[in-house]
Amino acid sequence: MTYRPQRRPATPVPARLQRLEELLRAKPPSLADISLEIARDEYPELDAEGCRGELLRLRRQAAAADPGPGEPTRARLEALNAVLFREAGFAGDPDYGTDPRSSYLNEVLARRVGLPIILSVIYLEVGRSVGLPLEGVGMPAHFIVRLMGEDPAVFIDPFHGGEILDEGGCGELLTRITRGRLELQPEFLRPWPPLRIVDRMLHNLKSIYAQIKDYRRARRVVDQILVLHPDSADEIRDRGMLAYQAMLFTEAAADLETYLERAPRARDATAIRSQLQSLRRLLPSTN
């Protein structure tokens, strides 16, 4: 009989994240609802209905300003931009990538500043409500929005006040942001499905918390990533290393042991085993 190894069970979902799991499984998934549920993990008293009410108010303002589907697309985009950036006052966060608040939808709705991806979620939510066929586009280092069905292609940069771009403008933006390290490729301008956008939102948060050395919060974000990717051995490893940096040695050891069980031949397996041996010396004796 041929031996077939059993598939290891996926990472169990903590009780606090079960609603997030439900929203991720919804067809179609709602970026706004998922974004608010991500924020609830950091803000347990979050007023989700108040946030939805603010989005509804913005949708109504956009509907009132929209010249209508029979008018030129650029005029409709300009009307939407006027509502979101001139009237409502949304803007890109000048402390790009260092303030976690700019990655949470509730905070961006309240403070009116955010990272490109959260501003793009708001742009998608409001723009689609007036019938504009918008999709998110995850360019490297900078998230933007694409107006589908246009030739030549039309893009919008919510971080920079809704600037309307063509492909050449996207290339210039990418060159400026990456300081010439990346050149525009066709795949950089393809629309992203909702869960891929969620994945990037969560990895942004994980990176920001790690950068400011808030390892416990970074670890909680990895819990959320594992709801989206329950079979990811790499995220289990990262959660273990974050626990180690947060001096949660028991939790760190458990995660690193799980990582080695799931990926015993990983390139970093030897280094992780060494790290685990050091961890065990720090743990209190169980004898």
C-alpha positions in Angstrom: 0.0 0.0 0.0 1.3 3.4 -0.9 1.8 5.7 2.0 0.1 9.0 1.7 1.0 11.5 4.4 -2.1 13.1 6.0 -2.6 16.8 5.4 -1.9 18.7 8.6 -4.9 20.5 10.0 -5.1 24.3 9.2 -4.4 26.8 12.0 -7.4 27.1 14.2 -9.2 30.4 14.1 -9.3 32.3 17.4 -12.7 33.1 18.7 -12.1 36.8 18.3 -11.6 36.3 14.6 -14.4 34.0 13.7 -16.5 36.9 12.3 -13.6 37.8 10.0 -13.4 34.3 8.8 -17.1 34.5 7.9 -16.7 37.7 6.0 -13.7 36.3 4.1 -15.8 33.4 2.9 -18.7 35.6 1.8 -19.6 35.7 -1.9 -18.8 38.3 -3.0 -16.6 39.5 -0.1 -17.2 43.1 1.0 -13.9 45.0 1.3 -15.5 47.6 3.6 -16.9 45.0 6.0 -13.7 43.1 6.0 -11.7 46.2 6.6 -13.9 47.2 9.6 -13.6 43.7 11.1 -9.8 43.8 10.7 -9.9 47.1 12.6 -12.1 45.6 15.4 -9.2 43.4 16.5 -7.4 46.6 17.4 -10.4 48.6 18.4 -12.8 46.3 20.2 -15.3 49.1 20.9 -15.3 50.1 17.2 -18.6 51.7 16.0 -19.0 49.7 12.8 -22.5 51.1 12.2 -21.2 54.6 12.6 -18.5 53.9 10.0 -21.0 52.4 7.6 -23.2 55.4 8.1 -20.3 57.7 7.1 -19.7 55.6 4.0 -23.4 55.9 3.2 -23.2 59.7 3.6 -20.3 59.8 1.2 -22.2 57.6 -1.3 -25.2 60.0 -1.1 -22.9 63.0 -1.7 -21.3 61.3 -4.7 -24.7 60.4 -6.1 -25.9 64.0 -5.8 -22.7 65.3 -7.5 -22.5 62.7 -10.2 -23.4 64.2 -13.7 -24.8 60.8 -14.7 -23.8 57.8 -16.8 -24.5 59.7 -20.1 -21.8 62.2 -19.3 -18.0 61.9 -20.1 -16.2 59.6 -17.7 -13.6 62.2 -16.8 -16.4 64.6 -15.7 -17.8 61.8 -13.4 -14.4 61.1 -11.9 -13.8 64.8 -11.3 -17.2 65.0 -9.5 -16.2 62.0 -7.4 -12.8 63.5 -6.6 -14.5 66.8 -5.6 -16.7 64.9 -3.0 -13.9 62.8 -1.6 -10.9 65.1 -1.6 -12.1 68.6 -1.6 -15.4 68.4 0.3 -14.6 65.4 2.6 -10.9 66.2 2.8 -9.4 62.8 2.4 -5.6 62.9 1.8 -2.5 60.7 1.8 -0.8 60.3 5.1 2.5 62.3 5.1 3.9 59.8 7.6 3.6 57.1 5.0 4.0 53.6 6.4 4.8 54.6 10.0 1.4 55.3 11.7 -0.8 52.2 12.0 -3.9 54.3 12.2 -3.6 55.1 8.5 -4.1 51.4 7.8 -7.4 51.1 9.7 -10.6 52.0 7.9 -12.3 53.5 11.0 -9.4 55.7 11.7 -9.1 56.9 8.1 -12.8 57.8 8.0 -12.3 59.7 11.3 -9.0 61.4 10.6 -9.3 61.7 6.8 -5.7 60.6 6.2 -4.6 57.1 5.1 -2.4 54.9 3.1 -3.0 54.3 -0.6 -4.7 51.0 -0.1 -7.3 52.2 2.5 -8.0 55.4 0.5 -8.5 53.2 -2.5 -11.0 51.0 -0.6 -13.0 54.1 0.2 -12.7 55.2 -3.4 -14.0 51.9 -4.7 -16.8 51.8 -2.2 -18.1 55.2 -3.1 -17.3 55.2 -6.8 -19.0 51.9 -7.4 -22.1 53.1 -5.7 -22.6 55.6 -8.5 -22.0 53.0 -11.2 -18.4 53.6 -12.0 -16.7 50.2 -12.9 -13.7 50.6 -10.6 -11.1 47.9 -9.6 -8.2 48.0 -7.2 -4.7 47.7 -8.7 -1.8 46.7 -6.5 1.2 48.3 -8.1 4.4 47.6 -6.2 4.8 50.1 -3.3 1.6 52.0 -4.2 -2.0 51.0 -4.5 -4.2 52.7 -7.1 -7.6 52.3 -8.8 -8.4 51.5 -12.4 -11.5 52.5 -14.3 -12.4 49.4 -16.3 -13.5 49.4 -19.9 -11.5 52.5 -21.1 -9.1 52.5 -24.0 -6.6 53.9 -23.4 -6.6 52.8 -19.8 -7.5 55.2 -17.0 -6.2 55.1 -13.5 -6.8 57.1 -10.3 -4.4 57.7 -7.4 -6.5 58.3 -4.3 -3.3 59.0 -2.2 -2.6 62.0 -4.3 -6.0 63.6 -4.3 -7.6 61.4 -7.0 -5.0 62.3 -9.7 -6.1 60.8 -13.0 -3.3 58.9 -14.7 -2.6 57.1 -18.0 -0.1 54.2 -18.2 2.7 56.6 -18.7 1.7 58.5 -15.6 1.6 55.2 -13.6 5.2 54.5 -14.8 6.4 57.9 -13.7 4.7 57.4 -10.3 6.3 54.0 -9.8 9.7 55.4 -10.8 9.4 58.3 -8.4 8.2 56.1 -5.4 10.8 53.4 -5.9 13.5 55.9 -6.8 14.1 54.2 -10.1 14.4 50.7 -8.7 11.4 49.4 -10.6 10.1 49.9 -14.1 6.5 49.5 -15.0 5.4 46.1 -16.2 2.0 45.2 -17.7 1.1 42.9 -14.8 1.5 45.8 -12.4 -1.6 47.4 -13.8 -3.9 44.3 -13.7 -6.9 44.5 -11.3 -6.8 42.6 -8.1 -9.5 40.4 -6.6 -10.8 41.4 -3.1 -9.0 38.8 -1.0 -5.7 39.7 -2.6 -6.3 43.3 -1.5 -7.1 42.1 2.0 -3.8 40.2 2.0 -1.9 43.3 1.2 -3.7 45.4 3.8 -2.8 42.9 6.5 0.9 42.6 5.4 1.1 46.4 5.4 -0.1 46.4 9.0 2.3 43.6 10.0 5.2 45.4 8.5 4.3 48.8 10.2 4.0 47.2 13.6 7.2 45.3 13.2 9.0 48.5 12.0 7.9 50.4 15.1 8.8 47.4 17.3 5.3 46.7 18.5 5.8 43.0 18.2 2.7 42.0 20.1 0.4 43.8 17.8 2.3 42.6 14.7 1.7 39.1 16.1 -2.0 39.7 16.4 -2.0 40.8 12.7 -0.4 37.5 11.8 -3.3 35.8 13.5 -5.5 37.6 11.0 -3.3 36.7 8.1 -3.6 33.0 9.1 -7.4 33.3 8.9 -6.9 34.2 5.3 -4.0 31.7 4.7 -4.5 29.0 7.3 -1.9 26.7 5.7 0.9 29.2 5.6 3.9 27.7 7.4 5.9 31.0 6.8 3.3 33.0 8.7 3.4 30.5 11.6 7.2 31.0 11.6 6.9 34.8 11.5 4.3 34.7 14.4 6.8 32.7 16.4 9.6 35.1 15.8 7.4 38.0 16.7 6.5 36.3 19.9 10.2 35.8 20.6 10.8 39.5 20.1 7.9 40.3 22.4 9.4 37.9 25.0 6.5 35.5 24.8 8.8 32.5 24.8 6.2 29.8 25.3 4.1 31.0 22.4 7.3 31.4 20.3 8.4 27.9 20.9 5.0 26.4 20.1 4.9 28.3 16.7 8.4 27.4 15.7 7.8 23.8 16.6 4.7 23.9 14.4 6.7 25.5 11.6 9.3 22.8 11.6 6.6 20.1 11.6 5.0 21.7 8.5 8.2 22.6 6.7 11.0 20.3 7.9 13.0 20.8 4.8 12.7 24.6 4.6 15.8 26.6 3.7 15.8 28.2 7.2 15.0 25.0 9.1 18.5 24.6 10.6 18.4 28.3 11.8 15.0 27.8 13.2 16.0 24.6 15.1 18.9 26.5 16.6 16.5 29.4 17.6 14.2 26.8 19.1 17.0 25.3 21.2 17.9 28.7 22.5 14.2 29.3 23.3 13.9 26.1 25.3 16.7 27.2 27.5 14.7 30.3 28.4 11.5 28.4 29.2 10.9 27.4 32.9 11.5 23.8 33.7 8.5 21.6 33.6 10.1 18.9 35.8 
